[in-house]
Amino acid sequence: MAKLKDQRTEELDLKKWIAGIIPVYGWIPLIAEFTLNTIVYNGAKLIAGNWHHYNLETDLDRMIPFVPWTIVIYFGCFLFWAVNYILSVRQGKERAYRFLSADFLAKCICLFFFLVLPTTNTRPEVGQEGIWNMAIRFLYRVDSPDNLFPSIHCLTSWMCFIGIRGQKSVPLFYRVFSCVMAIAVFISTLTTRQHVLVDVAGGVLLAEICWQVAGHTSLAEKYGRVFDRITDRVTAGR
């Protein structure tokens, strides 16, 4: 009996600790966002992998240098995403649901484009020597050149900035850093030859449009009602 009580106490302490980082209302939506992103990206590859793909490269894209070391930024942004999505959810329930519903809508639109307009690009020959070349070859091996327009990398990075933009509860230096980091990610997608310019522009534009839609329609409110019910049921059963 004492062990059971101690176990329950530990579970409560863990929940309080997690709630101190991510508000309870954000737990299920964040899991849903991650799940949707995985389904969209991998699902589109499974469905449209063998379809005809369009190459949207321009002469300007071909002028951009190939810089293998920028893969550090390309891969490093995953930590940036995790931190900023949590920070964005911590800005109060109303703003959190606007952010999350905008992201949800954007990922659904990405799936539409991945299926209706499958895209690809031309990858460069990569040398055999050097750690950065090895990293690039690994990236090319695990990530086929499709699902490019709009760029989810750029979309998600700009959403990370949008989520805390203008929020005084987040230090100014970090808001500036987030903007700079997002732009650095844009550049890295080009210099690693993962994307072309129109992919970057499409990702940023889609993020801004979905943010405005979520803020000027009932989308965020409806999204919030759905996930409030789900959260209540999940937490009530614990």
Wavefront OBJ file of the C-alpha trace (Angstrom):
o trace
v 0.000 0.000 0.000
v 2.842 2.345 0.905
v 4.595 1.523 -2.394
v 1.409 2.291 -4.340
v 1.086 5.617 -2.524
v 4.705 6.485 -3.253
v 4.194 5.596 -6.907
v 1.173 7.869 -7.161
v 3.089 10.666 -5.461
v 5.924 10.262 -7.968
v 3.433 10.342 -10.868
v 1.869 13.537 -9.514
v 5.283 15.123 -9.086
v 6.196 14.178 -12.658
v 2.941 15.648 -13.994
v 3.559 18.880 -12.081
v 7.081 19.042 -13.450
v 5.884 18.509 -17.031
v 3.050 21.021 -16.538
v 5.656 23.534 -15.404
v 7.294 23.216 -18.817
v 4.292 22.558 -21.062
v 0.819 23.650 -19.904
v -1.643 20.759 -19.683
v -3.752 22.184 -22.515
v -0.729 21.866 -24.803
v 0.169 18.218 -24.185
v -2.248 16.536 -26.590
v -2.108 19.218 -29.323
v 1.703 19.081 -29.451
v 1.602 15.303 -29.798
v -1.035 15.706 -32.513
v 1.093 18.264 -34.379
v 4.123 15.976 -34.345
v 2.001 13.041 -35.488
v 0.407 15.051 -38.299
v 3.792 16.288 -39.502
v 5.072 12.701 -39.659
v 1.970 11.470 -41.476
v 2.053 14.322 -44.001
v 5.731 13.999 -44.836
v 6.021 10.219 -44.931
v 2.510 9.582 -46.190
v 3.000 11.831 -49.204
v 6.233 10.003 -50.046
v 4.450 6.663 -49.913
v 1.539 7.828 -52.047
v 3.266 10.046 -54.610
v 6.797 8.643 -54.544
v 6.553 7.172 -58.055
v 4.482 9.967 -59.589
v 5.890 12.509 -62.015
v 7.730 15.236 -60.108
v 8.238 18.814 -61.299
v 11.579 20.584 -60.965
v 11.081 24.234 -59.950
v 14.755 25.193 -60.060
v 15.680 28.495 -61.678
v 18.951 29.943 -62.965
v 19.183 31.866 -59.697
v 18.979 28.619 -57.727
v 21.843 27.207 -59.752
v 23.958 30.242 -58.838
v 23.643 29.550 -55.092
v 26.810 27.824 -53.832
v 26.724 24.327 -52.409
v 28.044 24.621 -48.822
v 28.107 21.222 -47.071
v 28.905 22.525 -43.546
v 25.536 24.315 -43.396
v 24.019 20.904 -42.737
v 24.785 21.770 -39.094
v 22.049 24.396 -39.274
v 19.757 22.132 -41.277
v 19.908 19.395 -38.643
v 20.371 21.703 -35.640
v 17.047 23.395 -36.222
v 15.186 20.399 -34.792
v 16.197 21.512 -31.291
v 15.169 25.066 -32.193
v 11.762 23.783 -33.228
v 11.221 21.863 -29.992
v 12.134 24.843 -27.807
v 10.065 27.367 -29.742
v 6.972 25.217 -30.072
v 6.977 24.827 -26.301
v 7.560 28.559 -25.824
v 4.730 29.342 -28.234
v 2.321 27.101 -26.331
v 3.314 28.788 -23.066
v 2.001 32.180 -24.254
v -1.514 31.546 -22.932
v -4.238 29.242 -24.174
v -5.775 31.664 -26.689
v -2.505 32.419 -28.453
v -1.400 28.794 -28.150
v -4.489 27.572 -29.963
v -4.042 30.204 -32.653
v -0.465 29.018 -33.135
v -1.326 25.317 -33.071
v -4.362 25.607 -35.343
v -2.330 27.657 -37.839
v 0.369 24.997 -37.834
v -2.229 22.240 -38.220
v -3.833 24.009 -41.185
v -0.446 24.647 -42.800
v 0.565 20.998 -42.605
v -2.733 19.934 -44.194
v -2.147 22.380 -47.047
v 1.391 21.004 -47.425
v -0.088 17.531 -47.916
v -2.365 18.927 -50.625
v 0.575 20.409 -52.531
v 2.763 17.326 -52.058
v 0.068 15.251 -53.770
v -1.193 17.735 -56.366
v 2.197 19.217 -57.299
v 4.972 16.723 -56.471
v 8.338 18.434 -56.814
v 11.994 17.482 -56.965
v 15.349 19.154 -57.567
v 18.845 18.409 -58.827
v 21.366 17.355 -56.231
v 25.101 17.919 -56.698
v 27.878 15.380 -56.773
v 29.235 15.068 -53.244
v 32.867 14.268 -52.513
v 33.885 11.186 -50.552
v 36.171 12.921 -48.069
v 35.379 15.224 -45.155
v 32.889 15.038 -42.318
v 30.492 17.531 -43.930
v 30.407 15.588 -47.186
v 29.723 12.426 -45.190
v 26.838 14.173 -43.422
v 25.405 15.401 -46.722
v 25.589 11.923 -48.230
v 23.775 10.577 -45.177
v 21.070 13.230 -45.563
v 20.619 12.456 -49.243
v 20.438 8.733 -48.479
v 17.677 9.021 -45.842
v 15.701 11.884 -47.405
v 14.653 11.556 -51.038
v 14.363 14.781 -53.107
v 10.595 15.192 -52.947
v 7.958 16.916 -50.775
v 9.787 20.154 -51.556
v 7.074 22.754 -52.210
v 6.302 24.317 -49.844
v 9.298 23.667 -47.609
v 8.205 22.222 -44.262
v 11.652 23.073 -42.908
v 11.110 26.746 -43.718
v 7.438 26.723 -42.753
v 8.150 25.256 -39.326
v 11.120 27.541 -38.685
v 9.085 30.649 -39.497
v 6.217 29.392 -37.347
v 8.759 29.162 -34.519
v 9.372 32.883 -34.911
v 5.714 33.779 -35.411
v 4.758 31.963 -32.207
v 6.838 34.273 -30.013
v 6.858 37.367 -32.227
v 5.948 40.440 -30.215
v 5.646 38.468 -26.963
v 7.302 40.476 -24.180
v 7.275 37.440 -21.906
v 10.043 36.092 -24.157
v 13.322 38.055 -23.892
v 14.004 40.364 -26.831
v 17.375 38.759 -27.535
v 15.723 35.374 -27.992
v 13.026 36.770 -30.264
v 15.750 38.312 -32.422
v 17.710 35.073 -32.319
v 14.616 33.141 -33.451
v 14.194 35.394 -36.471
v 17.885 35.085 -37.363
v 17.805 31.327 -36.812
v 14.779 30.940 -39.078
v 16.543 32.877 -41.844
v 19.672 30.756 -41.322
v 17.524 27.658 -41.812
v 16.169 29.109 -45.066
v 19.719 29.595 -46.310
v 20.781 26.110 -45.198
v 17.972 24.479 -47.187
v 19.369 26.174 -50.287
v 23.075 25.632 -49.650
v 22.561 21.932 -48.889
v 20.476 21.649 -52.057
v 17.480 20.357 -50.164
v 15.210 23.088 -51.540
v 14.979 25.846 -54.114
v 13.953 29.470 -53.685
v 10.271 28.993 -54.464
v 10.080 26.273 -51.789
v 11.433 28.701 -49.187
v 9.075 31.480 -50.232
v 6.143 29.068 -50.244
v 6.892 27.876 -46.716
v 7.165 31.384 -45.273
v 4.097 32.663 -47.106
v 2.029 29.662 -46.032
v 3.022 30.181 -42.392
v 1.962 33.833 -42.487
v -1.326 33.118 -44.291
v -2.312 30.344 -41.883
v -1.409 32.536 -38.892
v -3.744 35.251 -40.194
v -6.504 32.748 -40.968
v -6.278 31.331 -37.447
v -6.403 34.824 -35.965
v -9.282 36.200 -38.018
v -11.628 33.225 -38.273
v -13.155 30.749 -35.832
v -10.482 28.162 -36.658
v -8.493 28.574 -33.426
v -11.672 28.523 -31.327
v -12.939 25.315 -32.947
v -9.501 23.742 -32.696
v -9.388 24.648 -29.011
v -12.804 23.162 -28.274
v -11.854 19.851 -29.871
v -8.563 19.536 -28.031
v -10.012 20.783 -24.744
v -12.485 17.887 -24.848
v -9.757 15.394 -25.726
v -7.467 16.709 -22.978
v -10.264 16.639 -20.401
v -11.060 13.016 -21.205
v -7.433 11.931 -21.171
v -6.529 13.726 -17.933
v -9.795 12.690 -16.226
v -8.924 9.065 -16.753
v -5.623 9.407 -14.889
l 1 2 3 4 5 6 7 8 9 10 11 12 13 14 15 16 17 18 19 20 21 22 23 24 25 26 27 28 29 30 31 32 33 34 35 36 37 38 39 40 41 42 43 44 45 46 47 48 49 50 51 52 53 54 55 56 57 58 59 60 61 62 63 64 65 66 67 68 69 70 71 72 73 74 75 76 77 78 79 80 81 82 83 84 85 86 87 88 89 90 91 92 93 94 95 96 97 98 99 100 101 102 103 104 105 106 107 108 109 110 111 112 113 114 115 116 117 118 119 120 121 122 123 124 125 126 127 128 129 130 131 132 133 134 135 136 137 138 139 140 141 142 143 144 145 146 147 148 149 150 151 152 153 154 155 156 157 158 159 160 161 162 163 164 165 166 167 168 169 170 171 172 173 174 175 176 177 178 179 180 181 182 183 184 185 186 187 188 189 190 191 192 193 194 195 196 197 198 199 200 201 202 203 204 205 206 207 208 209 210 211 212 213 214 215 216 217 218 219 220 221 222 223 224 225 226 227 228 229 230 231 232 233 234 235 236 237 238
